[in-house]
Amino acid sequence: MAQKYGVLRSEGYTERALFIIDKQGYIRYIDIHDIEKQPDNEVLFAELRKIDPIAAASEPKIEKPMATGPLPHGGVVMYCTSWCPGCRRARLWFNERGIKFTELDINAVAGAAEQVMKWNNGNRTTPTFDINGDVFANFDEQKLLTALKKHGIYG
């Protein structure tokens, strides 16, 4: 499908590509980003509401309470989202090794998304790790091991 839609790279993987296809099978929206860039979900939701205003009108309005307070510092802090595959892999990786970490859902903790965007050139990239001030994005086992060893947390 990626090849058919023109988003398959020569390296064998795709760009981050979003296609909204309506009930009649027409492509109504295309948004293609570099694989490292996180698109704005609100833009996507707005496009979906434009395509199906009847469904949008019947959407339940759920307000998610935001946790407040200062963001944690020190140790291992993982900024994540519930849907992110990299966050799930990192969570499992930490748990398998018995590494204690603080997890912040950037959609539920006030200021977390803004902090992630500041670190990632305006992108809401998850997971983003803050290991005693060493900050990097995306689940990369080697980077994690290096930072954890540097700070005497693991190995």
N, C-alpha and C positions, 0 to 999 in steps of 0.2 A: 504494500500500500504506500509506503514511504516513497518508493521509486515512482509509482503511478502519480502521486501528488507532487513530485518534483522536489522533495526535501531530503532525499537520501544523499549523503555525502560520499565522496569517493573512498573515504576511510571505512565505510560500511556502517556508519551510524547516522542518525538524523540530527537536524537542527531541532530546537524546541519549536514545534509547529502545532498550532491550534486551528482547527477547521470546524466551523459550525455549519451543519447541513440541516436544512429544514425538512418538514414532513414530506415534501414533494421530491426530495433528493437533490435540491439545488444547494450549492455552496453559497452561503450567505455572508460568511465572515472568514477571513484568513489573517492569521497573525503569526509571523515567523521571526524567531529570535535565535541568536547564537545559543548553543546548548547551555552556556554558563549564565545566561540572562533569565531572570524570573519575570514573566509578564505580570501586569497588574490585574488581579482577579476582579476588581470592581469594574474595570473596562469590559472584561469578558461577560460578567453578569449583566451589565447594561446592554450589551449586544443581544444577549439571550432574551432580555425583557422586550427589546425592540421587535425581535422576530416573533415572539409569542406573548403579546400583551395580555391575552385572556389568562394564560397560566400565571403570568407575573402578578396580575390583579388578585389571584386567589392564593398567592404565596403567603404562608404565615410569616408574620413579622416577629422574629426572635431576636431579642437583644441579649447579647452575651455579656455578662458583667466582666469588667476589666479589673484584674487584680492591681492594686496600687502599692506604692512604696518604692524604695530605691532598688535598682537592679543589683543583683549579687556580684561581688568581685572576689577573686581569689579561688584557687582550686580549679576544678574543671566545670565550666558552664557551657551547656549546649543550647543554642537558640534554635528552635525547631518549629515545625507545623505537624499536625496530626496525620496529614496525608503524604508526607515526604518519604520516599523510599530510602533515601540516604540517612534520614533521621532514624528510621526503623533499624537499618543495618548498624548504625553507630550505637544505638541503645542496646542492641543485642551484643555487640562487640564489647562494650563497657561491662555489661552484666556478666558475660562469660568469663571475663578476667577479674571480676570483683572490684572494679574501679568505681569509686564513688564519684557521682557527678550531679550537678544541678541542672534540671531541664526546664527551659522557659519556652512556652508556646507563644510565638510572636503575635498570635491573634488573640491571646487572652491576658497578656501581661502588658500593662500600660508602659509605653516607652521602649519595649523590646523591639518592635518592628523598626522604629526610628533608629535605634542603635545599630541594628543589623544593616539598615540602608546606609548609614553613615560609614560603616566599615566596608561596605561592598559597592561603593560608587553609585548609590541610589537604588540598588537592587535588593529585593527581599530574598536573598539567597539562604537556603537552609540545606543542611545544617550549617551553622556558623559556630565555631568553637572559640571560647576565650579561656585559655589555660594560663592562669597567672599572668595575664597581660599579653601573651602571644595569641594573636587572633588570626584565624584563617577559615575559609569557607569550603564546604563540600567534604564528604567522608573520604578521607585518604588515610589509610591505615599507617603508611610510613610517616606522614606528617604528624599524626597523632602520637605514634611511638616516640618520635624525635622530641616533640614538645613535652610529653609525659616524663621521659627520661631526663631531659634537661632540668625539669623542676623537681626531680626526685619522687614523682608520684607513682611510677611504675618501672619495673625492670631494674 
